[in-house]
């Protein structure tokens, strides 16, 4: 492709606007020129923030726009399959946020459409583009802690779940919406596929909706073993009101790696009563701000230079596969093979 790729955002929510601002003002060799959102007020507000004029209320109209080269899909997960397939069939490159889809079949459709139409499909696991995670992966690959034995990944989000997240059949639950990043993380560091897993979950902080959504859980712990013998655990929770928490521990035969930052500032106050005070990270938008930028830069590099994205459709599909197996384990209360 010659010139700057012209980008259209689908979904003008919190995550969508992070990508939009990056493409509009922080990445020199790309330009965000349009927004899609079914809520017109949201679309207009996004255009005002981004200082652009073009918006659509229906993605089907946007994919017909010959002045758009690529789409960033940040809609609710249940719409990903249809939007991504339509974009691919129109010859548009796609950066699709996680979770990739609700089912493996949806992911297969998206992968096939991208391949058949020779367009890039990148999945939004931005932690792979975070400086700390990248350094840790390099250290693991260089054997700095020996052979990897165990990987633990934790994500606690502070927000109260949206209504659409409460129906597990429609959202795949917290294991998908929050734990997908952890699932991709342990799979990435293990360099293998999960052989078996066991998950337990419960609704501890949203009991007011238990009658209407009896399967909903806000806290989940999943353990598993990879085909290469590496052990792993995923700890995910929503509505953790103390702040945003994302940490990883990688145990090797000759050392250990810790990834994660809890303090909003590199500062602690230690008082004479021996108490320690610091400010906790408030949001994933703060912690992974630079990772989102690197992720978006990588997408443009792949489009301009015909490169394979670091996070592929297969990576997105495998995370969905593990989420489905985890939810099945919760229901069956037994070990499941993905």
Order of alpha helices (4+ residues) and beta strands (2+ residues): beta-alpha-beta-alpha-beta-alpha-beta-alpha-beta-alpha-beta-alpha-beta-alpha-alpha-alpha-beta-beta-beta-beta-beta-beta-beta-alpha-alpha-alpha
